[in-house]
Amino acid sequence: LCDINKEGVDANVKELQEAGYEAAGYAANLCDEAAVASLVSSVVELYGRIDVLVNNAGISQKVTVADMTLNDMQKMFGLFLLTKAVCEVMKKQNYGRIVHLSSVSGKRGGGVFGGAHYSASKAAVLGFSKNLAREVSQYGITTNCVCPGLINTDIWKSMSPEQAKPVIDAIPMGRPGEPE
């Protein structure tokens, strides 16, 4: 597991280990090339290979295009460096599975929480995943992209009832999805 939040990683690793699974955790900023290289090297050193990558990194930031910075844009597409580094390992193995998490926001051009850069990055994840499939399939690597809607996470729970009502009204099930 990897996250920029070390405490979160440690808690998730502990939970998995207590449930009887083998797990290791790393804290890294996926927008930092050196941190990504170190992360991938550490995982290969520990396990000898990387068979599966689930790119679930993401942030949400409510900001208008006028107030957006280049750094804001770069943070939104954090999966690039990790995918690139892991693909090199998977190519040598001639095997790998990559799952990218996008969002319905990338399909419809807007979401509940993020700004234009969030929607753009999620649309980019879709295109990136499709193109990557063409590039790496010859190495036995497959890529897929999942586009969930609203999920019952801390971001959702932080909304006021007034903010939540129009969101819930637009969901056919009348509720957010559950992380499980």
Solvent accessible surface area in square Angstrom, and as a share of the most:
residue,aa,sasa,rsa
1,L,97,0.48
2,C,44,0.26
3,D,65,0.34
4,I,125,0.63
5,N,74,0.38
6,K,115,0.49
7,E,131,0.59
8,G,24,0.23
9,V,3,0.02
10,D,67,0.35
11,A,62,0.48
12,N,76,0.39
13,V,17,0.10
14,K,122,0.52
15,E,115,0.52
16,L,64,0.32
17,Q,93,0.42
18,E,126,0.57
19,A,70,0.54
20,G,69,0.67
21,Y,142,0.54
22,E,143,0.64
23,A,16,0.12
24,A,23,0.18
25,G,30,0.29
26,Y,51,0.19
27,A,53,0.41
28,A,13,0.10
29,N,65,0.33
30,L,24,0.12
31,C,57,0.34
32,D,61,0.32
33,E,115,0.52
34,A,78,0.60
35,A,27,0.21
36,V,3,0.02
37,A,60,0.47
38,S,67,0.43
39,L,14,0.07
40,V,12,0.07
41,S,65,0.42
42,S,39,0.25
43,V,31,0.18
44,V,46,0.26
45,E,150,0.67
46,L,98,0.49
47,Y,96,0.36
48,G,56,0.53
49,R,102,0.37
50,I,17,0.09
51,D,53,0.27
52,V,87,0.50
53,L,18,0.09
54,V,84,0.48
55,N,4,0.02
56,N,109,0.56
57,A,48,0.38
58,G,56,0.53
59,I,79,0.40
60,S,39,0.25
61,Q,54,0.24
62,K,159,0.67
63,V,30,0.17
64,T,83,0.48
65,V,103,0.59
66,A,98,0.76
67,D,98,0.51
68,M,38,0.17
69,T,75,0.44
70,L,131,0.65
71,N,88,0.45
72,D,14,0.07
73,M,83,0.37
74,Q,105,0.47
75,K,83,0.35
76,M,13,0.06
77,F,53,0.22
78,G,13,0.13
79,L,9,0.04
80,F,88,0.37
81,L,34,0.17
82,L,15,0.07
83,T,1,0.00
84,K,112,0.48
85,A,26,0.20
86,V,3,0.02
87,C,6,0.04
88,E,88,0.39
89,V,26,0.15
90,M,0,0.00
91,K,63,0.27
92,K,176,0.75
93,Q,40,0.18
94,N,94,0.48
95,Y,82,0.31
96,G,0,0.00
97,R,86,0.31
98,I,1,0.00
99,V,40,0.23
100,H,0,0.00
101,L,37,0.19
102,S,7,0.05
103,S,12,0.08
104,V,45,0.26
105,S,2,0.01
106,G,11,0.11
107,K,141,0.60
108,R,152,0.55
109,G,63,0.61
110,G,27,0.26
111,G,31,0.29
112,V,44,0.25
113,F,48,0.20
114,G,10,0.10
115,G,13,0.12
116,A,54,0.42
117,H,2,0.01
118,Y,39,0.15
119,S,12,0.08
120,A,50,0.39
121,S,6,0.04
122,K,17,0.07
123,A,45,0.35
124,A,44,0.34
125,V,3,0.02
126,L,34,0.17
127,G,40,0.38
128,F,50,0.21
129,S,4,0.02
130,K,131,0.56
131,N,75,0.38
132,L,16,0.08
133,A,31,0.24
134,R,184,0.67
135,E,97,0.43
136,V,2,0.01
137,S,69,0.44
138,Q,134,0.59
139,Y,71,0.27
140,G,32,0.31
141,I,0,0.00
142,T,58,0.34
143,T,16,0.10
144,N,88,0.45
145,C,39,0.23
146,V,73,0.42
147,C,30,0.18
148,P,42,0.26
149,G,38,0.36
150,L,30,0.15
151,I,52,0.26
152,N,35,0.18
153,T,57,0.33
154,D,114,0.59
155,I,82,0.42
156,W,30,0.10
157,K,131,0.55
158,S,91,0.59
159,M,33,0.15
160,S,39,0.25
161,P,106,0.67
162,E,135,0.60
163,Q,102,0.45
164,A,16,0.13
165,K,128,0.54
166,P,83,0.52
167,V,20,0.12
168,I,41,0.21
169,D,97,0.50
170,A,83,0.64
171,I,40,0.20
172,P,140,0.88
173,M,140,0.63
174,G,38,0.36
175,R,115,0.42
176,P,14,0.09
177,G,25,0.24
178,E,92,0.41
179,P,85,0.53
180,E,187,0.84
